[in-house]
Amino acid sequence: MRLDGHIHTGLERADYNLNPAENQENLMKGLKAAGLEGGVIFSVDPLKFSDWDPEKRLQDCLDTCKGQDNLYPFYYINPVESDFMDQVDMALKAGVYGFKMICTLYKPSDDRCLQVCEKAAQNGKPVLFHSGICWDGHDSANNNKPSNFEAMIEIPKLKFCLAHVSWPWYDECIAVYGKFNNAYFRRPEMSCEMFIDVTPGTPRPYREEVFTHLLQWSEYDLRYNLMFGTDSNTSKYNSAWALEWQKRDDALYEKLIPEDVEDFKEHVYCRNVLRFLGISDEKPEKYIPMIGE
Ligand SMILES: [Zn+2]
């Protein structure tokens, strides 16, 4: 089974269909055409839909996923809103699988952001962050640099993910991953774990360079921590785009992964997403390089 770990509802406000049942139908059809069986669905962007109250934003996402075993709703939270912790409670109570955050107006180390992550971790829920330059219409680069996410290291049991391999800071993203891997070994009681979402952000011709750095030059074991995604959206799921990226990525995995590439792909496209969501109980044995090795 293959999943798309990064799907938006209402990515662009102007053409968003307000009927969740129709969006679900379109999405399931689009996923199927792209050889995918489900995915992670983010509720609408709180900045673009600021006139929707939190209940409406959540409900739209829940309704889009309703009755589908392989659609996993995530609540998109903006901790700058004064009632943000009430929103976290509301989303947890409704049974979301995790939280989506884009640090447009705050730093990852902002106390409000850390409070969300802490509460998510206490409830066994993951947090998926945008990382890298963001097409959000704001001055936000300094918030979205991968090294800022070191702030997560003090949150016990948190599973978090940096999307887009932090394009264009992919080397920094890889180094931060190495740090979290080392901390995972060094402080097992903390066991905060970082995942990387390879959703494009990378221009097509850059993909090979990014994957070469990630999978060959880094010498880090990424088999259990990469996830596939498309950044497509529910009301107009782009199957051609999803197929194109799978084809490109698959060819690169065949080229760059020396051992058991089928198992690698199974992890990137499915098993890592399920473990991130807390659905799978797989306990991977990761190779963790030490200083001086
Ligand atoms: Zn996105």
Residues whose N, C-alpha, C, O or C-beta is under 5 A from the ligand:
A	BS01	ZN	D231
